[in-house]
Amino acid sequence: MNDLFDMPSYLEHSFLGLVGLHLREALLPVLAGLVLALPLAQLCVRYRWLYPPVLWVTTVLYAIPSLAFFVVLIDYTGLSELTVMIPLAVYSLVVLVPAIVDGVRSVPQETLAAATAMGLGPVRRYLQVQLPIAAPAILAGLRVAAVSSISLVSVGMLIGNEGALGNMLDAGLKYNQPRLVWLSVISTAVLAILVDALLIVLRVWVTPWMPRGGGRGARTLVAKGAAR
């Protein structure tokens, strides 16, 4: 069993080291996308005319193939993690912004009126009332963004990005080692499943009033995101 996870010296990382780097390169962009999406979505809720152009821009950016996005950024960020992480953060916006906007808009007006009557300003109302009620939609968007990001990190090996499980796949193909190819593919799939499961547990924990199920819409979007 130990031989299965032994990495050749030219990969420069252990198996667990590659897994950790893969998770960092995949999940930090999603976190950055969430930080950008929260205020952007609130602006779209507050100014309804802003939502269509924001959605159009994020959708157009999402339509750019990941490899082409990486190649364009190489001139500015070099062969670094940033070259992979920036497109992944941008891709997450097309999922997270609509999820947050739809979730916040679903908050009943009576609830907002009650919060206003209690003296909550726009910022506190957004943070303490709207976001908690919108949490199921936001977490569904996070599931899609996270799984898609985990699958796309491996594409970075085509531009020479070091450290993620995609390098194991590249090494397996280059040196004719099927063990590395299968280990890379299976490990990436397992990581995506585990992260998705953790987000489901988080949703159950923060929204105990919601039904316990993944949601057909989220699963469909996960499949679409992974197809990139």
Sequence and secondary structure as in RCSB ss.txt:
>XXXX:A:sequence
MNDLFDMPSYLEHSFLGLVGLHLREALLPVLAGLVLALPLAQLCVRYRWLYPPVLWVTTVLYAIPSLAFFVVLID
YTGLSELTVMIPLAVYSLVVLVPAIVDGVRSVPQETLAAATAMGLGPVRRYLQVQLPIAAPAILAGLRVAAVSSI
SLVSVGMLIGNEGALGNMLDAGLKYNQPRLVWLSVISTAVLAILVDALLIVLRVWVTPWMPRGGGRGARTLVAKG
AAR
>XXXX:A:secstr
 TGGG   GGG S HHHHHHHHHHHHHHHHHHHHHHHHHHHHHHHHSGGGHHHHHHHHHHHHHS HHHHHHHHHH
HH SSHHHHHHHHHHHHHHHHHHHHHHHHHTS HHHHHHHHHTT  HHHHIIIIIHHHHHHHHHHHHHHHHHHHH
HHHGGGGGGT  SSHHHHHHHHHHTT HHHHHHHHHHHHHHHHHHHHHHHHHHHHH TTS SS  HHHHHHHHHH
HT 
